Amino acid sequence: MLKSFKYSINSRKMLKYFVRQIIMRVKDIQDLKTFYFSIVNSSAMCLKNNNFTDNWDSNRFGVRDPGYNKNFAYELNEFTGSIKELFQVFRMLSDEYSKELFFSYLCYRMVGHTAVKISSDWEKRIAATTSFNQVAQNSKTESVLNMLDYNGNKLNHYDFIWESTRYLIDCINLTHILGMGQYYYDRNNIRIAPETGDYIIDGGAFLGDTACIFSNSVGEKGKVYAFDPLDGHCDVIRHNFNQLDIDNCVLFQYGLSNTTNIEDLAALPKIRIDQCAPGFSLANNPKISLPLVSLDHLLAKGDIERIDFIKLDIEGSELNALKGATEVIQKFKPKLAISLYHKPNDLHEIPLYISSNFSFYSLYIDHYTIHQEELVLYCMPNLEKD
């Protein structure tokens, strides 16, 4: 068992020491027992010694910091119940950064934001977004659309030039994808991102902001297939495609899954919303019938030609969407960017499913907030492993 350690309350210098110690530890973790006790001991020491007051995203959650809000006994039991699967994922991650981030993320899940700062390079990301945010904020006006954001405010209308490319988009914000590079993994000479000429699946297109950015990345020779099942979202997506004069994007008003029920679309209700719903999920709305389609079905019909990159952020339906894309993934071996945070078991079920069924992938993770959300699994095809 590795020796536990502690760092002083709210000490930036000691926080960096804590992160470095984790990096040293993951290199030494070779067995299940060491993995288990390293995380439990580290979490317990952080809970005992820390009381961070600057680790809560009030803009995201709309409330003031509630303080410590975890049940350690419950979280420990949840962690213990999945320990073998989590250790498998830890071992299959392809670099030390991913392993260190995974370790820290598990500690955060166990004891929360007052005790642990997730050890992704958050401060560097914030510094890097300063110039972007200045440009974006200076261009921001109120959208003319009737759609409201999740706080009941009007959407933002952006019109600016960033890195020699124009962005004309109505949405909530663009900081994560343009400022922080979410879905554009580029670390230690490994790049997993949309490239010129790529054909892309944008699963969970929401308001079309990611699809518009992907459209600029792939250029005239590429294509973006955008998926969202909600009428209100799709109205905004069409508006964004039209105002940016995009002709390399195709909108499918379906949700992605491992089943298909679109043969009789007229029988399915239209889901009209006046306030955008980024967290809308089938699990939370079991009585609503949505149009669902699998990527394999669309490939068989000839509605999609090829796929080079799949992004899935679909509120807990990611695993089903992957199961419905078996033929697509086997045939094209696309790069993957898959959200890992919507369901607790996604953290191990999705990586293990990919590893078991598509052994040609190398797995990495990255993270784009100070809390549990926006953890992304990146998969790079390695043809030598096939």
C-alpha positions in Angstrom: 0.0 0.0 0.0 1.3 3.5 -0.9 1.9 5.9 1.9 -0.8 8.6 2.3 0.0 12.3 2.3 -1.6 15.6 3.1 -1.4 19.2 2.1 -2.4 22.4 3.9 -5.8 24.1 3.6 -6.1 26.3 0.5 -2.4 26.2 -0.1 -1.6 26.6 -3.8 2.0 25.4 -3.3 0.9 22.3 -1.5 -1.9 21.6 -4.0 0.8 21.4 -6.7 2.7 19.0 -4.4 -0.4 16.9 -4.1 -0.8 16.7 -7.9 2.9 15.8 -8.4 2.6 13.0 -5.8 -0.3 11.5 -7.7 1.7 11.5 -10.9 4.5 9.6 -9.0 2.0 7.2 -7.6 0.3 6.1 -10.8 3.6 4.8 -12.1 3.8 2.6 -9.1 0.2 1.2 -9.1 0.4 -2.3 -10.6 -2.2 -4.2 -8.7 -5.8 -3.9 -7.5 -5.0 -3.6 -3.8 -2.6 -0.8 -4.3 -5.1 1.0 -6.6 -7.9 0.7 -4.0 -6.0 1.8 -0.9 -4.1 4.6 -2.8 -7.4 6.2 -3.8 -9.2 5.6 -0.5 -6.3 6.9 1.6 -5.7 9.9 -0.6 -9.4 10.8 -0.5 -9.6 10.5 3.2 -6.6 12.7 3.8 -7.9 15.3 1.4 -11.3 15.3 3.3 -9.5 15.6 6.6 -7.1 18.4 5.7 -8.8 20.5 3.0 -11.7 23.0 2.9 -11.5 24.6 -0.5 -13.7 27.7 -1.0 -12.7 28.4 -4.6 -13.7 25.1 -6.2 -17.4 25.6 -6.9 -18.8 26.7 -10.3 -21.7 29.0 -9.3 -22.2 30.1 -13.0 -22.7 26.5 -14.0 -25.0 25.4 -11.1 -26.7 28.7 -10.4 -26.3 28.4 -6.6 -23.8 29.5 -4.0 -21.2 27.0 -2.8 -23.1 24.5 -0.5 -19.9 23.4 1.2 -19.2 19.7 1.8 -22.1 17.7 0.3 -20.8 14.2 0.0 -21.7 11.0 1.9 -18.3 9.4 2.2 -19.6 6.0 3.3 -22.0 5.9 0.3 -19.3 7.0 -2.2 -16.8 4.5 -0.7 -19.4 1.7 -1.1 -20.1 2.7 -4.7 -16.3 2.8 -5.5 -15.7 -0.6 -3.8 -18.5 -2.1 -5.9 -16.9 -1.1 -9.1 -13.3 -1.4 -8.1 -12.3 -4.2 -10.5 -13.8 -2.5 -13.5 -12.3 0.9 -12.6 -8.8 -0.7 -12.1 -9.2 -2.3 -15.6 -9.8 1.1 -17.1 -7.0 2.7 -15.2 -4.6 0.1 -16.6 -5.7 0.4 -20.2 -5.3 4.2 -20.3 -2.4 5.0 -22.6 -0.5 7.8 -20.9 0.4 9.0 -17.4 -1.6 12.2 -17.8 -4.8 10.2 -18.3 -4.0 7.9 -15.4 -3.2 10.8 -13.1 -6.5 12.5 -14.1 -8.5 9.3 -13.7 -7.0 8.8 -10.2 -7.8 12.4 -9.2 -11.3 12.3 -10.7 -12.1 9.2 -8.6 -10.9 11.0 -5.4 -13.1 14.0 -6.3 -16.1 11.7 -6.8 -15.6 10.2 -3.4 -15.1 13.4 -1.3 -16.2 16.3 -3.4 -15.2 19.8 -4.3 -14.2 21.1 -0.8 -11.6 18.3 -0.5 -10.1 17.7 -4.0 -9.2 19.8 -6.9 -9.3 17.6 -10.0 -5.7 17.6 -11.4 -6.4 18.5 -15.0 -4.5 21.6 -16.0 -7.4 23.9 -15.2 -5.4 27.0 -14.4 -3.6 26.8 -17.7 -6.9 26.4 -19.6 -8.3 29.5 -17.9 -5.3 31.5 -18.7 -5.4 30.3 -22.3 -9.1 31.4 -22.7 -8.5 35.0 -21.6 -7.9 36.4 -25.1 -10.6 34.3 -26.6 -13.2 35.4 -24.1 -12.3 39.0 -24.7 -12.9 38.6 -28.4 -16.1 36.7 -28.0 -17.5 39.0 -25.3 -16.8 42.1 -27.4 -18.9 40.6 -30.2 -21.8 39.3 -28.1 -25.3 40.7 -28.6 -28.7 39.4 -27.7 -30.1 36.8 -30.0 -33.3 37.6 -32.0 -34.5 34.0 -31.5 -37.3 33.1 -29.1 -35.3 30.2 -27.6 -34.1 30.9 -24.0 -31.1 29.4 -22.2 -31.5 27.1 -19.2 -31.6 30.1 -16.8 -34.5 31.7 -18.8 -32.3 34.3 -20.5 -32.1 35.1 -24.2 -29.4 33.2 -26.1 -26.2 35.1 -27.1 -25.5 36.1 -30.7 -21.8 35.9 -31.6 -20.1 37.3 -34.7 -16.3 37.4 -34.5 -13.0 36.2 -36.1 -10.9 33.7 -34.2 -7.7 32.3 -35.7 -8.6 33.6 -39.1 -12.0 32.0 -39.1 -15.4 33.7 -38.8 -17.9 32.4 -36.2 -21.5 33.6 -36.6 -23.5 31.6 -34.0 -26.4 31.9 -31.7 -25.8 29.8 -28.5 -25.0 30.0 -24.8 -21.2 30.3 -25.0 -18.3 28.9 -27.0 -15.6 28.9 -24.4 -15.2 25.2 -23.8 -14.9 24.1 -27.5 -13.1 27.1 -28.9 -11.3 28.5 -25.9 -10.4 25.2 -24.2 -10.3 22.9 -27.2 -12.9 20.4 -26.0 -13.2 17.6 -28.5 -9.8 18.6 -29.9 -7.4 16.5 -27.9 -3.8 17.5 -28.6 -1.2 16.4 -26.0 2.2 14.8 -26.1 2.2 14.4 -29.9 -1.2 12.7 -29.8 -3.9 14.5 -31.7 -7.5 13.2 -31.7 -9.6 15.9 -33.4 -11.7 16.9 -36.4 -9.3 17.5 -39.4 -9.6 18.9 -42.9 -11.7 16.5 -45.0 -13.1 14.5 -42.1 -16.6 13.2 -42.0 -17.9 13.8 -38.5 -20.8 12.6 -36.3 -21.9 15.3 -33.9 -24.1 13.3 -31.5 -25.9 15.8 -29.2 -25.7 18.8 -31.5 -27.8 20.8 -29.1 -27.9 24.4 -30.6 -25.5 23.6 -33.5 -22.4 25.4 -32.0 -20.2 22.3 -32.1 -21.4 21.4 -35.6 -20.6 24.9 -36.9 -17.1 24.7 -35.4 -16.6 21.2 -36.8 -17.8 22.5 -40.1 -14.9 25.1 -40.2 -12.4 22.4 -39.1 -13.3 19.9 -41.9 -13.7 22.5 -44.6 -15.3 22.1 -48.0 -14.2 18.5 -48.5 -15.5 17.3 -45.1 -18.9 16.8 -43.8 -20.7 17.0 -40.4 -23.7 14.9 -39.6 -25.5 16.6 -36.7 -28.0 14.8 -34.5 -30.6 16.2 -32.0 -34.2 15.0 -31.5 -35.8 18.1 -30.1 -37.7 20.5 -32.4 -36.6 23.6 -30.6 -33.0 22.8 -30.7 -33.2 21.9 -34.4 -34.8 25.3 -35.2 -31.7 27.0 -33.7 -29.4 24.6 -35.5 -31.0 25.4 -38.8 -30.8 29.1 -38.1 -27.0 28.8 -37.3 -26.4 26.8 -40.4 -28.2 29.4 -42.5 -26.6 32.5 -41.1 -23.1 31.0 -41.4 -24.0 29.8 -44.9 -22.9 26.3 -44.2 -23.3 23.7 -46.9 -21.2 20.8 -45.5 -23.6 20.0 -42.6 -26.5 17.6 -42.6 -29.1 17.7 -39.7 -30.8 14.5 -38.6 -33.7 15.3 -36.1 -33.1 12.0 -34.3 -31.5 10.7 -31.2 -28.7 8.2 -31.5 -29.2 4.8 -30.0 -28.8 1.0 -30.6 -32.4 0.9 -31.9 -34.3 2.5 -34.8 -37.9 3.6 -34.8 -38.0 6.2 -37.6 -39.9 4.2 -40.1 -43.1 5.9 -39.1 -42.0 9.4 -38.1 -45.5 10.8 -38.4 -46.6 8.7 -35.5 -43.9 10.2 -33.2 -44.7 13.4 -31.3 -42.8 16.6 -32.0 -41.0 17.8 -28.8 -41.5 21.6 -28.8 -39.5 23.6 -26.2 -39.1 27.3 -25.7 -36.2 26.9 -23.3 -33.1 24.9 -24.3 -32.6 21.6 -22.6 -28.9 20.6 -22.7 -29.5 17.9 -20.1 -32.6 16.3 -21.8 -32.3 12.6 -21.7 -34.4 9.5 -22.4 -33.7 8.2 -18.9 -35.3 11.3 -17.3 -38.3 11.3 -19.8 -39.3 7.7 -20.0 -42.9 8.5 -21.2 -41.7 10.5 -24.2 -41.3 8.7 -27.5 -38.4 10.2 -29.4 -37.2 9.4 -33.0 -34.2 7.2 -32.5 -31.7 5.8 -35.1 -28.5 3.8 -35.0 -25.5 4.8 -37.1 -25.4 1.3 -38.5 -29.0 1.7 -39.8 -28.0 5.0 -41.5 -24.9 3.4 -43.0 -26.9 0.5 -44.4 -29.4 2.9 -46.0 -26.6 5.0 -47.5 -27.6 8.1 -45.6 -24.0 8.5 -44.3 -21.0 7.8 -46.6 -18.2 7.3 -44.2 -17.1 8.4 -40.7 -13.7 9.7 -39.5 -14.6 11.2 -36.1 -17.5 10.5 -33.7 -18.4 12.9 -30.9 -21.1 11.7 -28.4 -22.4 14.0 -25.7 -26.0 12.6 -25.4 -26.9 12.6 -21.7 -26.3 9.0 -20.8 -27.2 7.4 -24.1 -23.5 7.2 -25.3 -23.2 3.5 -24.6 -26.3 2.6 -26.6 -25.2 4.8 -29.4 -21.8 3.0 -29.5 -23.6 -0.4 -29.6 -25.6 0.9 -32.5 -22.5 1.8 -34.4 -20.7 -1.5 -34.4 -20.5 -1.8 -38.2 -19.6 1.8 -38.6 -16.7 1.6 -36.1 -15.4 -1.7 -37.5 -15.5 -0.5 -41.0 -14.1 3.1 -40.7 -12.2 3.0 -37.4 -13.0 6.6 -36.6 -11.5 8.7 -33.9 -13.8 8.9 -30.9 -14.6 11.7 -28.3 -17.2 10.3 -25.9 -18.6 11.9 -22.7 -18.0 9.8 -19.6 -19.8 11.7 -16.9 -23.6 11.4 -17.4 -24.1 8.1 -15.5 -21.8 6.9 -12.6 -21.0 3.6 -14.4 -20.2 5.3 -17.7 -16.7 5.8 -16.2 -16.0 2.1 -16.6 -18.7 0.7 -18.8 -17.9 2.8 -21.9 -14.1 2.3 -21.9 -14.5 -1.4 -21.2 -17.1 -1.8 -24.0 -14.8 0.0 -26.5 -11.7 -2.0 -25.4 -13.6 -5.3 -25.6 -15.2 -4.8 -29.0 -12.7 -2.5 -30.8 -9.3 -3.6 -29.6 -7.5 -1.3 -32.1 -8.1 1.8 -30.0 -5.7 3.5 -27.6 -7.5 5.3 -24.9 -7.0 8.8 -23.3 -9.1 11.1 -21.2 -9.2 14.9 -20.7 -11.4 17.2 -18.6 -12.8 20.7 -19.1 -14.3 21.9 -15.8 -13.4 22.1 -12.1 -16.3 19.6 -11.3 -17.4 16.2 -12.6 -18.9 17.3 -15.9 -17.1 17.5 -19.2 -14.9 14.4 -18.8 -14.2 13.1 -22.3 -12.8 9.8 -23.4 -10.7 10.0 -26.6 -9.9 7.0 -28.7 -7.2 6.9 -31.3 -7.3 4.0 -33.8 -4.0 2.1 -33.9 -4.1 -0.2 -37.0 -1.1 -2.1 -35.7 -3.3 -3.3 -32.8 -6.0 -4.6 -35.1 
